Amino acid sequence: MDNPRVAQQQLDLISPSGGQVRVALPGSAPVSSVVTGVRFAGGSYGTGFQIGPRGYHDFACTHVAPATLRERLVVHGREVLVAEAEDGESSVATLIGTYHELMTVFVGPAPRRDRVFSLFNSLLINDNSGGMVVRPRSATLLDTMAEQVVVAVKGYGSVNIPGPRQASALVPRHAGARTAHGEVWKAAYPGGFAFILGCSRGVAEVHLANTAQECLDWLNEIDVAWRDAS
């Protein structure tokens, strides 16, 4: 008898650079979060951002690093909130979009208002229901150095998908174990390990909630595919 087909859910996501990636996940376990990240750099200067759904700033300032609101300003017609951690060791600035929020983290107390304005004003931002696209203005001479899309699934783990430009650096030179849509390698990290999943049109770093057979079967069926990936 043939094995029954594994039920799948498909997510069509947009990366910060505007790339489109389709993530096929086995089963019907709920996706608990989708967060993207991007880092811009030029010369000796670099800065990183995270993009999450509405409420991302409040969640971070309440549950991740308790922080107090220090400043409100408007950039590109959108509100930007600046909060400082209670211990003064870090601060965050977040632009509130219609569908998503764009956050960056600073070391130490909240930065000056003009510094925050200048940072967000240097970006071109397009926010829609499918995702937020963020690019540096050409005059800044900055380039997108790295980006990622992270999908977390309750009870199973997280799928961290680097942009096509960074994907090849993750893939080992030796052959991996076969999966339903490609190959997989086990990669050691300080204090644990992850799985590098290589699919025909995308790569992902998968962190499992545990190593029970159910999670391993879930890993086997994941597929990641960038559109027009180069």
Number of C-alpha atoms within 10 A of each C-alpha: 3 4 5 6 7 10 10 14 13 12 13 13 21 20 26 28 18 14 15 19 23 17 21 16 24 19 12 10 13 12 17 12 13 18 18 24 22 23 17 18 17 13 8 5 8 13 15 17 18 20 26 19 20 15 12 19 23 16 12 14 19 13 9 11 17 16 21 17 16 17 16 14 15 14 16 13 9 12 13 22 20 25 24 26 22 14 12 13 13 18 26 27 27 24 24 23 19 14 15 21 20 26 23 19 18 15 13 14 17 23 19 10 13 9 10 21 16 11 14 21 15 16 17 13 19 14 17 13 11 13 23 25 20 21 18 20 14 11 7 11 11 20 16 18 16 19 22 22 22 19 22 19 19 13 14 22 19 21 26 21 26 24 25 22 13 15 18 14 11 15 19 14 8 6 10 16 11 13 17 12 16 20 18 24 18 15 14 10 8 5 5 8 13 14 17 22 30 26 18 12 19 24 29 26 23 25 19 21 14 12 11 10 9 11 15 14 14 16 23 20 18 22 24 23 19 22 12 10 13 8
